[in-house]
């Protein structure tokens, strides 16, 4: 069984262009995400999933220079991009991570995967019902479920937000779905990076640890619980803002569903 973590990244973010390659305490944010995901239990390989458009050439160039596996596919059909990448890498289980989560935790990822495998689920995540801070999202699904999504999804938001069709209960068929939850509720916290103020806040967290060791979620929780001044700097922004905006503008789209796998650089 091959378990592949796919970190989706784009360079021209509408809210903070170039953020994924911006250096956070001297290390590009994308590299921080990839390195942290690679430490998770059960993960066989980590690839960066970006588009085949010229706008994302900087991401491909960075991955080539740094020796990071990457795959390029459709820009707006992110679901199709996942499906094609899963075929190319012959993945049995896929972990979906986004590149705007520089504090993604390997322990959390491993726990979600473990639940998924032990329960033989079709889909397992920690964001069906939030208990962790925004920026710790991890989704795991098998290839068969991904294929069904890719073949059935016909809304713009479903193609852009990979598992939204399943999470809305619109995927035809019976699927075994589960949610991993923390024993304590930190769902009101924000550790993701969408805006410059998010970047500054997370970078300050890293500065407090001086890059001296792998910063765990537990480390971050302890720091913020003990430092109210820093915690009060946490940006307050609508959860899933981008997805909510996408759903407002939803429409039917034509998509390729033949499973053709394009060449990869």
Backbone bond lengths (Angstrom), bond angles and torsions (degrees), N, CA, C in turn:
res aa  C-N    CA-C-N  psi(-1)  N-CA   C-N-CA  omega(-1)  CA-C   N-CA-C  phi
1 X - - - 1.469 - - 1.524 109.60 -
2 X 1.315 116.47 130.91 1.460 121.42 -178.86 1.532 109.70 -109.50
3 X 1.334 115.01 122.54 1.458 122.17 -179.93 1.530 108.19 -108.75
4 X 1.326 116.20 115.22 1.465 121.95 -175.52 1.524 109.81 -116.38
5 X 1.316 116.26 125.68 1.467 121.35 173.36 1.524 108.46 -91.72
6 X 1.325 115.85 129.09 1.461 121.63 -179.49 1.525 109.16 -116.96
7 X 1.342 114.70 118.71 1.461 121.50 -179.45 1.524 107.90 -100.70
8 X 1.320 117.38 108.03 1.457 119.27 -177.32 1.527 109.99 -82.81
9 X 1.340 115.05 133.96 1.465 120.42 -174.63 1.515 110.20 -144.79
10 X 1.309 115.74 142.76 1.464 121.06 171.85 1.518 108.03 -137.06
11 X 1.322 115.53 150.27 1.463 120.03 -175.05 1.521 111.73 -84.20
12 X 1.327 116.29 -42.32 1.468 120.01 -174.81 1.519 111.77 -91.39
13 X 1.316 116.86 64.09 1.457 120.49 173.18 1.520 109.04 -63.01
14 X 1.327 116.65 135.44 1.466 120.13 -177.11 1.519 111.88 -66.76
15 X 1.333 117.00 -29.33 1.464 120.04 -175.36 1.523 112.98 -93.85
16 X 1.351 117.55 -26.54 1.464 120.78 179.07 1.520 108.62 -154.61
17 X 1.342 116.95 80.27 1.469 120.81 -177.37 1.533 111.75 -56.79
18 X 1.336 115.15 137.65 1.453 121.09 176.32 1.512 115.23 78.19
19 X 1.338 117.43 5.66 1.469 119.72 -172.88 1.523 112.86 -61.05
20 X 1.354 117.33 -34.35 1.464 118.83 -172.80 1.523 112.47 -66.55
21 X 1.340 117.09 -23.15 1.459 120.18 178.83 1.529 112.53 -105.50
22 X 1.316 116.62 0.44 1.461 119.59 177.15 1.521 109.36 -68.44
23 X 1.319 115.62 138.72 1.459 119.78 -175.83 1.525 111.02 -80.73
24 X 1.316 114.50 127.47 1.456 123.03 177.24 1.520 107.44 -108.42
25 X 1.331 116.75 107.99 1.472 121.66 -173.14 1.533 110.12 53.79
26 X 1.330 116.08 42.35 1.457 121.84 173.78 1.516 115.93 87.58
27 X 1.324 118.11 -3.87 1.463 121.38 -177.70 1.525 109.07 -122.65
28 X 1.345 118.56 126.13 1.466 120.09 178.81 1.530 111.39 -53.43
29 X 1.314 116.11 138.11 1.464 120.77 -175.76 1.526 111.36 -56.86
30 X 1.328 117.38 -40.55 1.464 120.36 -179.34 1.523 111.21 -60.99
31 X 1.318 116.76 -40.20 1.470 119.51 179.06 1.523 110.47 -65.23
32 X 1.319 116.91 -38.65 1.466 119.33 177.34 1.531 110.20 -59.07
33 X 1.325 116.23 -45.25 1.467 119.97 -178.89 1.528 110.49 -62.89
34 X 1.327 117.49 -49.90 1.466 121.81 -177.94 1.523 110.82 -59.90
35 X 1.326 117.26 -45.95 1.463 120.67 -178.27 1.528 111.73 -63.99
36 X 1.334 116.52 -36.89 1.458 119.85 -179.09 1.530 111.12 -72.11
37 X 1.328 116.71 -41.16 1.469 120.50 178.64 1.530 110.44 -64.32
38 X 1.330 116.71 -37.28 1.469 121.30 -177.71 1.522 112.49 -62.60
39 X 1.331 117.07 -20.74 1.462 120.61 -178.84 1.535 112.87 -85.62
40 X 1.320 116.89 -3.75 1.460 120.18 -177.24 1.528 111.57 -74.12
41 X 1.306 115.85 141.90 1.455 121.71 176.59 1.527 110.42 -64.15
42 X 1.309 116.00 145.66 1.473 125.97 176.90 1.530 113.58 80.80
43 X 1.333 119.58 -13.07 1.468 121.55 -177.67 1.522 110.49 -79.70
44 X 1.333 116.17 122.07 1.461 120.99 179.90 1.517 112.36 -86.23
45 X 1.325 117.45 -33.53 1.463 120.54 -178.39 1.515 108.98 -157.67
46 X 1.329 115.32 153.08 1.467 121.83 176.67 1.514 107.75 -122.07
47 X 1.331 116.00 128.21 1.462 119.34 175.83 1.527 108.98 -124.70
48 X 1.313 114.96 149.71 1.462 120.83 172.78 1.516 107.71 -92.13
49 X 1.311 115.78 131.17 1.461 122.32 -176.28 1.521 108.07 -110.80
50 X 1.339 116.60 107.79 1.457 119.99 -179.01 1.528 109.41 -128.35
51 X 1.327 116.25 -179.08 1.463 118.91 -175.05 1.520 111.36 -89.67
52 X 1.333 114.48 168.00 1.458 120.40 178.34 1.523 112.10 -92.38
53 X 1.336 116.67 13.74 1.461 120.89 -179.30 1.527 111.34 -87.92
54 X 1.321 115.95 154.13 1.462 121.49 -179.65 1.528 111.70 -57.19
55 X 1.328 115.82 -31.72 1.463 119.96 -178.63 1.520 112.50 -60.55
56 X 1.338 116.93 -23.44 1.466 120.28 -179.48 1.525 112.99 -102.56
57 X 1.327 116.95 11.88 1.465 120.05 174.98 1.530 112.34 -57.18
58 X 1.349 119.23 -39.03 1.476 118.30 179.34 1.528 113.07 -58.12
59 X 1.338 117.45 -34.10 1.462 120.11 178.51 1.524 110.17 -69.49
60 X 1.330 116.90 -45.70 1.465 120.47 178.32 1.521 111.00 -61.46
61 X 1.333 116.54 -42.19 1.467 120.47 179.72 1.524 110.72 -63.40
62 X 1.322 116.05 -41.77 1.459 119.98 179.19 1.523 110.79 -62.50
63 X 1.329 116.42 -45.48 1.463 120.16 -179.76 1.524 111.50 -62.01
64 X 1.324 116.69 -41.22 1.459 120.05 178.21 1.520 111.02 -61.56
65 X 1.336 116.87 -45.22 1.465 120.73 -178.96 1.525 111.78 -65.09
66 X 1.341 116.11 -34.30 1.464 119.79 -173.86 1.526 112.86 -96.20
67 X 1.322 117.33 1.04 1.460 120.38 178.25 1.518 113.99 72.83
68 X 1.332 116.33 29.72 1.463 121.53 179.46 1.520 109.40 -98.49
69 X 1.329 117.55 130.94 1.464 120.82 176.62 1.529 109.45 -64.02
70 X 1.320 116.42 140.88 1.461 119.42 178.13 1.515 110.27 -147.39
71 X 1.321 114.02 158.81 1.465 121.70 179.59 1.513 108.00 -137.96
72 X 1.337 116.32 139.17 1.457 121.37 -178.52 1.525 109.93 -117.13
73 X 1.348 115.23 131.96 1.456 120.56 -179.07 1.510 111.12 -146.22
74 X 1.342 117.96 -162.97 1.469 121.64 -175.54 1.527 112.18 -57.00
75 X 1.327 115.58 144.60 1.463 120.85 -177.83 1.522 111.81 -69.84
76 X 1.332 117.64 -56.54 1.457 121.17 -173.86 1.521 113.52 -90.72
77 X 1.324 116.81 -25.47 1.463 120.39 177.66 1.527 108.69 -88.20
78 X 1.327 115.54 74.52 1.464 120.30 -176.53 1.532 110.29 -67.00
79 X 1.317 116.94 -34.97 1.464 120.97 176.21 1.526 110.16 -59.25
80 X 1.327 116.29 -46.90 1.455 120.21 177.55 1.521 111.99 -61.27
81 X 1.316 116.11 -35.99 1.464 121.33 178.22 1.527 110.69 -62.42
82 X 1.325 116.53 -42.90 1.467 120.72 177.57 1.521 110.62 -63.25
83 X 1.326 115.72 -44.52 1.461 119.95 -177.22 1.531 111.12 -62.40
84 X 1.317 116.08 -46.14 1.460 119.99 179.45 1.526 111.34 -64.11
85 X 1.335 116.71 -40.60 1.464 119.92 178.82 1.521 111.13 -65.50
86 X 1.330 116.84 -39.00 1.461 120.50 179.15 1.525 110.74 -63.67
87 X 1.333 116.64 -38.11 1.456 120.14 175.89 1.525 110.75 -65.22
88 X 1.309 115.46 -45.37 1.467 120.40 -176.97 1.524 111.35 -61.37
89 X 1.322 116.76 -42.84 1.463 121.17 -177.40 1.529 112.89 -91.92
90 X 1.330 116.80 2.19 1.468 122.52 178.93 1.533 110.97 52.88
91 X 1.334 114.96 47.75 1.456 121.14 -177.79 1.525 110.97 -78.83
92 X 1.315 116.41 135.50 1.460 121.87 173.66 1.525 111.06 -91.67
93 X 1.342 115.79 -37.64 1.456 122.52 177.56 1.526 107.50 -129.18
94 X 1.323 116.13 137.77 1.466 121.73 -176.86 1.520 109.12 -120.08
95 X 1.332 115.46 132.41 1.461 120.94 173.70 1.517 106.95 -106.98
96 X 1.320 116.09 126.76 1.464 121.08 -179.73 1.533 109.73 -102.81
97 X 1.336 114.56 121.81 1.457 123.10 177.23 1.522 107.21 -130.71
98 X 1.321 117.96 145.97 1.463 120.01 175.28 1.527 109.82 -105.85
99 X 1.327 115.70 151.31 1.465 121.59 -171.20 1.525 113.51 -76.86
100 X 1.334 117.63 -0.57 1.460 120.17 179.22 1.525 111.92 -96.01
101 X 1.343 116.35 24.16 1.466 121.48 -176.62 1.530 110.56 -123.41
102 X 1.335 118.50 71.21 1.471 120.63 -174.85 1.517 114.81 -71.64
103 X 1.334 118.03 -4.84 1.464 121.14 174.84 1.529 111.40 -112.77
104 X 1.343 116.62 17.44 1.454 120.12 176.09 1.533 108.51 -52.84
105 X 1.322 116.93 138.25 1.460 120.76 -169.26 1.525 111.44 -108.50
106 X 1.336 115.97 125.78 1.465 120.74 -178.14 1.530 111.43 -61.98
107 X 1.322 117.06 -36.07 1.460 120.29 179.01 1.511 112.44 -64.63
108 X 1.334 116.00 -41.08 1.464 120.51 177.72 1.524 110.10 -64.84
109 X 1.323 116.66 -45.42 1.467 120.42 179.13 1.523 110.26 -57.80
110 X 1.332 116.47 -47.01 1.456 120.69 -179.80 1.519 112.33 -60.60
111 X 1.330 116.57 -37.86 1.468 120.37 179.83 1.518 111.68 -67.46
112 X 1.340 116.56 -39.78 1.464 120.30 178.76 1.528 110.38 -66.23
113 X 1.338 116.13 -43.28 1.466 119.84 178.69 1.528 110.34 -63.24
114 X 1.330 116.24 -43.31 1.461 120.11 -179.06 1.531 111.07 -59.39
115 X 1.340 117.29 -45.57 1.459 120.14 176.86 1.523 110.30 -59.80
116 X 1.315 116.47 -44.39 1.459 122.15 -178.24 1.530 111.05 -58.73
117 X 1.329 116.54 -46.92 1.460 120.64 -176.72 1.519 111.83 -73.21
118 X 1.323 116.84 -42.44 1.465 119.92 -178.55 1.523 111.91 -64.23
119 X 1.343 116.30 -40.35 1.459 120.13 -178.13 1.532 112.74 -86.92
120 X 1.338 115.96 -5.10 1.469 121.92 -177.85 1.528 110.59 53.96
121 X 1.325 114.54 49.59 1.461 120.98 179.62 1.520 111.12 -79.30
122 X 1.316 114.81 161.64 1.463 120.78 170.68 1.530 110.59 -88.06
123 X 1.329 115.04 -31.55 1.470 120.99 -179.52 1.521 108.71 -148.63
124 X 1.327 116.46 131.27 1.459 122.20 176.48 1.519 108.31 -138.65
125 X 1.323 116.43 135.98 1.460 119.09 177.24 1.519 109.77 -149.57
126 X 1.331 114.96 173.12 1.463 120.12 173.64 1.518 110.87 -109.47
127 X 1.341 116.20 16.84 1.466 119.24 -176.32 1.531 113.39 -128.98
128 X 1.327 118.08 10.84 1.459 118.93 168.31 1.522 109.11 -65.89
129 X 1.306 114.32 -37.45 1.462 122.30 172.72 1.523 106.34 -138.49
130 X 1.319 116.92 115.79 1.464 120.48 -171.29 1.526 112.03 -72.67
131 X 1.337 115.14 133.83 1.457 121.59 170.19 1.521 110.60 -132.40
132 X 1.337 116.65 -15.07 1.461 122.72 178.54 1.525 110.26 -106.40
133 X 1.325 117.53 165.65 1.465 119.65 177.28 1.526 111.94 -61.68
134 X 1.319 117.11 149.93 1.456 121.25 170.65 1.528 107.55 -59.22
135 X 1.334 116.85 128.69 1.456 121.12 -175.40 1.517 112.40 114.86
136 X 1.331 116.42 -0.23 1.468 122.10 176.54 1.522 111.09 -115.75
137 X 1.333 117.75 15.22 1.461 121.89 -174.54 1.532 112.04 -64.61
138 X 1.313 114.78 134.75 1.462 121.87 177.84 1.522 108.18 -143.81
139 X 1.327 116.90 128.04 1.459 122.12 178.00 1.525 109.15 -124.25
140 X 1.316 116.20 139.04 1.467 121.75 178.56 1.524 108.19 -128.02
141 X 1.317 116.97 132.53 1.467 120.51 178.07 1.519 109.12 -149.24
142 X 1.317 115.59 153.73 1.460 119.33 179.48 1.532 110.43 -84.14
143 X 1.323 114.21 166.12 1.463 119.27 -176.11 1.525 111.99 -61.56
144 X 1.317 116.57 -39.62 1.468 120.29 -177.14 1.533 111.00 -61.64
145 X 1.331 116.50 -39.73 1.460 120.07 178.71 1.517 110.63 -67.28
146 X 1.329 116.64 -42.80 1.462 120.51 177.10 1.527 110.85 -59.72
147 X 1.312 117.26 -42.12 1.460 120.97 -179.53 1.529 110.97 -63.20
148 X 1.335 116.66 -42.44 1.461 120.13 178.29 1.526 111.13 -62.69
149 X 1.313 117.00 -41.65 1.466 120.64 176.61 1.518 110.50 -60.31
150 X 1.322 115.79 -47.93 1.462 120.17 -176.61 1.522 112.35 -63.58
151 X 1.318 116.80 -32.20 1.461 120.65 -177.99 1.525 112.58 -82.90
152 X 1.340 117.82 -25.98 1.459 120.40 -173.77 1.535 114.14 -103.12
153 X 1.307 118.17 -28.46 1.473 120.43 -173.25 1.521 111.39 -65.37
154 X 1.342 116.52 124.51 1.463 119.98 -177.97 1.526 112.54 -132.65
155 X 1.324 116.61 21.09 1.456 121.11 173.35 1.517 109.57 -114.34
156 X 1.310 115.59 148.85 1.461 120.55 -179.31 1.526 111.14 -55.89
157 X 1.332 117.17 -45.77 1.461 120.10 -177.68 1.522 111.29 -65.70
158 X 1.335 117.58 -32.48 1.461 120.95 179.38 1.525 111.09 -71.16
159 X 1.323 117.45 -32.45 1.461 120.14 178.05 1.537 110.80 -77.05
160 X 1.313 116.32 -33.26 1.464 120.50 -177.34 1.525 112.08 -81.14
161 X 1.335 116.64 -39.82 1.467 121.50 -177.58 1.532 106.98 -109.34
162 X 1.301 115.08 98.95 1.464 125.46 -157.15 1.520 115.40 -48.69
163 X 1.317 117.91 -44.20 1.468 120.51 -173.56 1.526 112.60 -107.27
164 X 1.315 117.92 10.15 1.466 120.96 -174.59 1.524 111.92 -60.84
165 X 1.317 117.79 -39.35 1.462 120.89 -179.93 1.532 110.71 -59.50
166 X 1.317 117.02 -42.66 1.458 121.57 178.66 1.527 111.01 -67.86
167 X 1.331 116.40 -43.60 1.466 120.64 -177.44 1.524 111.73 -67.67
168 X 1.319 116.95 -25.61 1.462 120.54 176.73 1.529 112.19 -85.12
169 X 1.322 115.91 -2.63 1.458 119.68 179.38 1.509 113.67 77.10
170 X 1.345 116.78 20.52 1.465 120.34 -175.19 1.519 113.52 -98.25
171 X 1.334 118.42 -3.59 1.453 121.14 178.53 1.525 109.03 -79.67
172 X 1.326 115.69 124.49 1.466 120.68 -176.51 1.526 110.42 -68.95
173 X 1.315 116.65 136.09 1.452 121.34 178.73 1.518 111.67 115.27
174 X 1.313 115.37 173.02 1.463 121.26 179.85 1.523 108.96 -101.07
175 X 1.322 115.79 123.44 1.459 121.12 -177.78 1.519 109.80 -127.89
176 X 1.322 114.69 139.79 1.456 120.49 178.43 1.523 108.12 -87.80
177 X 1.320 115.82 112.32 1.466 122.36 -172.62 1.522 108.69 -121.99
178 X 1.344 116.63 141.00 1.460 120.50 179.49 1.524 110.26 -143.81
179 X 1.326 114.88 155.97 1.465 121.50 178.55 1.522 109.39 -122.09
180 X 1.325 116.27 125.48 1.458 121.75 173.95 1.525 108.34 -85.55
181 X 1.332 117.10 132.18 1.464 120.57 -177.78 1.520 111.14 -127.66
182 X 1.314 114.74 145.29 1.456 121.96 175.05 1.529 109.18 -74.33
183 X 1.326 115.93 154.57 1.462 119.66 178.00 1.527 111.89 -72.67
184 X 1.341 116.35 -20.93 1.459 120.88 176.27 1.521 109.05 -121.96
185 X 1.312 116.48 151.97 1.463 121.61 -174.00 1.524 110.91 -96.92
186 X 1.348 115.50 113.86 1.462 122.09 174.52 1.532 110.50 -119.97
187 X 1.316 115.83 24.89 1.462 120.31 -173.90 1.529 113.06 -65.88
188 X 1.317 118.16 -17.14 1.465 120.26 178.56 1.508 114.00 -83.32
189 X 1.327 117.44 -4.65 1.460 121.51 -178.90 1.523 111.01 -89.25
190 X 1.324 115.93 156.33 1.463 121.53 -177.89 1.529 110.12 -129.00
191 X 1.349 116.51 116.44 1.459 121.98 179.60 1.532 111.71 -126.92
192 X 1.319 116.10 14.83 1.456 120.37 177.67 1.524 109.43 -91.38
193 X 1.340 117.06 169.88 1.470 121.04 -178.43 1.527 109.54 -126.21
194 X 1.325 115.67 102.37 1.458 122.24 173.82 1.526 111.45 -112.83
195 X 1.325 116.17 -29.95 1.460 122.29 -173.87 1.524 110.38 -128.70
196 X 1.340 117.40 161.90 1.470 119.78 178.03 1.519 113.69 -53.70
197 X 1.327 117.64 -36.41 1.468 118.92 -179.85 1.529 111.55 -67.63
198 X 1.347 116.50 -31.33 1.468 119.75 174.22 1.527 110.22 -64.52
199 X 1.328 115.35 -45.63 1.465 120.77 -178.77 1.524 110.59 -59.02
200 X 1.324 115.81 -46.87 1.466 120.46 -178.73 1.522 111.12 -61.32
201 X 1.318 116.26 -40.47 1.465 120.56 -178.86 1.531 110.98 -65.37
202 X 1.333 117.36 -49.34 1.466 119.84 -179.08 1.520 110.81 -66.56
203 X 1.326 117.23 -36.66 1.461 119.61 177.91 1.530 110.68 -62.59
204 X 1.326 116.98 -38.29 1.461 119.41 178.27 1.529 110.79 -64.78
205 X 1.330 116.97 -34.19 1.465 119.51 175.15 1.523 109.89 -61.43
206 X 1.333 116.41 -46.93 1.461 119.76 178.56 1.529 111.40 -62.14
207 X 1.320 116.85 -38.01 1.459 120.02 179.64 1.524 111.91 -60.95
208 X 1.314 116.55 -33.35 1.468 120.42 -179.80 1.535 111.35 -65.64
209 X 1.327 116.67 -26.15 1.464 120.14 179.67 1.529 112.70 -98.62
210 X 1.330 116.54 -5.89 1.472 121.93 174.95 1.532 112.53 55.36
211 X 1.330 116.74 29.97 1.472 121.95 178.87 1.524 112.23 52.67
212 X 1.325 116.89 28.66 1.463 119.76 -173.40 1.525 113.48 -81.08
213 X 1.335 117.66 -20.05 1.456 120.45 -178.60 1.521 108.90 -160.87
214 X 1.326 115.42 175.01 1.467 120.00 176.40 1.522 108.31 -67.91
215 X 1.323 116.42 116.74 1.458 121.39 -177.87 1.526 108.84 -82.50
216 X 1.318 116.53 113.68 1.456 121.05 -179.28 1.521 110.43 -88.35
217 X 1.325 115.53 167.17 1.457 120.08 174.06 1.523 110.04 -61.06
218 X 1.316 116.71 -38.15 1.462 120.57 178.22 1.530 110.90 -60.45
219 X 1.344 116.63 -40.14 1.466 120.70 176.56 1.528 110.59 -59.74
220 X 1.329 115.89 -44.82 1.461 121.17 -177.08 1.533 110.24 -66.45
221 X 1.313 116.59 -43.40 1.460 120.47 179.61 1.529 110.42 -61.32
222 X 1.329 116.75 -44.62 1.466 120.48 178.94 1.517 110.96 -62.18
223 X 1.330 116.49 -43.89 1.467 120.90 179.27 1.519 111.35 -59.52
224 X 1.328 116.89 -49.58 1.463 120.34 -175.27 1.527 112.03 -71.75
225 X 1.307 116.92 -32.08 1.466 119.29 176.55 1.522 111.71 -68.25
226 X 1.336 116.24 -29.59 1.461 120.74 -177.35 1.517 113.45 -94.92
227 X 1.325 117.23 -7.37 1.470 120.62 -177.05 1.534 108.26 -130.88
228 X 1.296 116.28 88.48 1.466 120.63 -176.92 1.526 111.70 -66.93
229 X 1.328 117.76 -30.57 1.466 120.37 178.73 1.525 110.56 -63.24
230 X 1.320 116.37 -44.67 1.464 120.19 177.61 1.525 110.13 -67.57
231 X 1.322 117.21 -43.87 1.467 120.75 -179.26 1.527 111.27 -59.95
232 X 1.317 116.77 -35.00 1.464 120.31 -179.59 1.529 112.57 -71.41
233 X 1.334 117.06 -12.15 1.469 120.91 175.62 1.526 111.99 -83.18
234 X 1.315 116.50 -8.57 1.465 120.48 -177.81 1.525 110.21 -60.31
235 X 1.341 117.75 122.56 1.476 119.88 179.71 1.527 112.04 -60.91
236 X 1.312 115.87 147.11 1.459 122.25 177.02 1.521 107.99 -113.60
237 X 1.325 116.34 105.83 1.464 122.49 -174.70 1.524 107.97 -137.78
238 X 1.321 117.09 147.42 1.461 122.15 -178.32 1.523 111.07 -55.04
239 X 1.331 116.72 132.69 1.454 122.31 177.41 1.527 109.99 -67.33
240 X 1.350 115.74 136.20 1.475 121.68 178.17 1.526 112.00 56.15
241 X 1.310 116.26 41.46 1.461 121.33 -177.42 1.523 112.37 -57.85
242 X 1.348 116.08 -44.75 1.459 119.99 -178.32 1.517 112.69 -64.63
243 X 1.327 117.05 -42.77 1.456 120.86 179.54 1.519 111.20 -65.34
244 X 1.317 116.46 -40.72 1.465 119.81 179.58 1.524 111.08 -62.97
245 X 1.323 116.81 -38.84 1.469 120.79 178.58 1.520 110.58 -67.13
246 X 1.342 116.15 -39.74 1.461 120.79 178.55 1.521 111.34 -61.42
247 X 1.319 116.48 -41.31 1.465 120.63 -178.75 1.524 112.01 -67.40
248 X 1.330 117.38 -30.16 1.460 120.53 177.44 1.524 111.14 -63.42
249 X 1.326 116.14 -32.20 1.459 121.44 -175.72 1.527 112.16 -103.97
250 X 1.325 116.64 23.20 1.456 120.98 -174.40 1.524 111.98 -61.90
251 X 1.338 114.36 145.51 1.462 120.40 172.60 1.519 108.74 -159.05
252 X 1.301 116.71 169.68 1.454 121.17 178.33 1.517 109.36 -76.10
253 X 1.337 116.37 141.79 1.459 120.92 -179.45 1.520 109.34 -131.35
254 X 1.317 114.95 151.31 1.451 120.62 173.80 1.520 108.37 -89.73
255 X 1.334 118.15 129.79 1.450 121.08 -178.75 1.517 110.16 -134.52
256 X 1.327 115.68 150.58 1.454 120.63 174.38 1.522 108.66 -78.30
257 X 1.341 116.65 132.81 1.456 120.17 -178.09 1.529 112.12 -128.23
258 X 1.341 116.22 20.02 1.464 117.48 -175.26 1.528 112.27 -87.09
259 X 1.320 118.41 -4.36 1.448 120.96 175.50 1.508 114.46 74.89
260 X 1.337 117.67 14.73 1.454 120.35 177.34 1.529 110.08 -62.48
261 X 1.331 116.08 131.69 1.453 119.72 -178.33 1.533 109.31 -101.69
262 X 1.337 118.13 115.51 1.454 120.09 179.59 1.527 111.19 -72.49
263 X 1.319 115.76 163.45 1.455 119.60 177.88 1.521 109.50 -68.73
264 X 1.316 115.35 151.14 1.459 122.00 179.75 1.511 109.78 -116.48
265 X 1.326 115.96 142.92 1.470 118.71 177.21 1.521 111.19 -72.98
